């Protein structure tokens, strides 16, 4: 089977993008997993299929590198926005699309080159009564489920070992969870490292995890503002901004760089 593909990365979170508007791509678990394999395939944290949608500009279907369909991916969504522009789905810099968790809006803010730009994505609203604050962690869902732990000396954390322990224990054993380790730096700046389910390792960045970490930091009074928060990840900088009402967080935007890496074809 031949796959024509495009490779993108959003702050180090890398994805295989496939144009599936003609519905010809076979979504077989073993094939998708092999495409993501960094030794025997293209190599990526996940696969994104761009499909036709009657209610928006396109539908984004997302698979983790384990070959299984997953929940929303923030950095993947930002890459999908840039890829959709390349496909000519929308000639404007604003775009509207759907994913498994609902409707999203995207904006290409600045095109530094033809292959690199800043992209912002609007994530789903978060109901305050669904945020769980525990003595040692915070849990919330920003399109994907996140377990957040606040730490000091984040560089010394073994994210793979510690994240894996949490991801494969109750209550997360059945569905899994993304585990975020967060350090509060000066000037309301965060540093986040994430163990991602489905990848089963630390990734260079996680968009929904960064967003969840900002909300958790604000909910636990570790930061006093959510107007525009800078977050450092291993793969680069992300900015999160949102608004608070009595019952929810809304107008949530995740912004950062996206880069087209290469395109090609592979036979599986």
HELIX and SHEET records of a PDB file:
HELIX    1   1 UNK A   29  UNK A   36  1                                   8    
HELIX    2   2 UNK A   74  UNK A   87  1                                  14    
HELIX    3   3 UNK A  128  UNK A  130  5                                   3    
HELIX    4   4 UNK A  154  UNK A  156  5                                   3    
HELIX    5   5 UNK A  159  UNK A  167  1                                   9    
HELIX    6   6 UNK A  186  UNK A  188  5                                   3    
HELIX    7   7 UNK A  207  UNK A  219  1                                  13    
SHEET    1   A 9 UNK A 126  UNK A 127  0                                        
SHEET    2   A 9 UNK A 248  UNK A 267 -1                                        
SHEET    3   A 9 UNK A   2  UNK A  10 -1                                        
SHEET    4   A 9 UNK A  13  UNK A  19 -1                                        
SHEET    5   A 9 UNK A  46  UNK A  51  1                                        
SHEET    6   A 9 UNK A  58  UNK A  64 -1                                        
SHEET    7   A 9 UNK A  94  UNK A  99  1                                        
SHEET    8   A 9 UNK A 102  UNK A 111 -1                                        
SHEET    9   A 9 UNK A 116  UNK A 123 -1                                        
SHEET    1   B 9 UNK A 126  UNK A 127  0                                        
SHEET    2   B 9 UNK A 248  UNK A 267 -1                                        
SHEET    3   B 9 UNK A 236  UNK A 244 -1                                        
SHEET    4   B 9 UNK A 229  UNK A 233 -1                                        
SHEET    5   B 9 UNK A 190  UNK A 196  1                                        
SHEET    6   B 9 UNK A 178  UNK A 184 -1                                        
SHEET    7   B 9 UNK A 145  UNK A 150  1                                        
SHEET    8   B 9 UNK A 138  UNK A 141 -1                                        
SHEET    9   B 9 UNK A 132  UNK A 133 -1                                        
SHEET    1   C 6 UNK A 126  UNK A 127  0                                        
SHEET    2   C 6 UNK A 248  UNK A 267 -1                                        
SHEET    3   C 6 UNK A 236  UNK A 244 -1                                        
SHEET    4   C 6 UNK A 229  UNK A 233 -1                                        
SHEET    5   C 6 UNK A 190  UNK A 196  1                                        
SHEET    6   C 6 UNK A 201  UNK A 203 -1                                        
END                                                                             
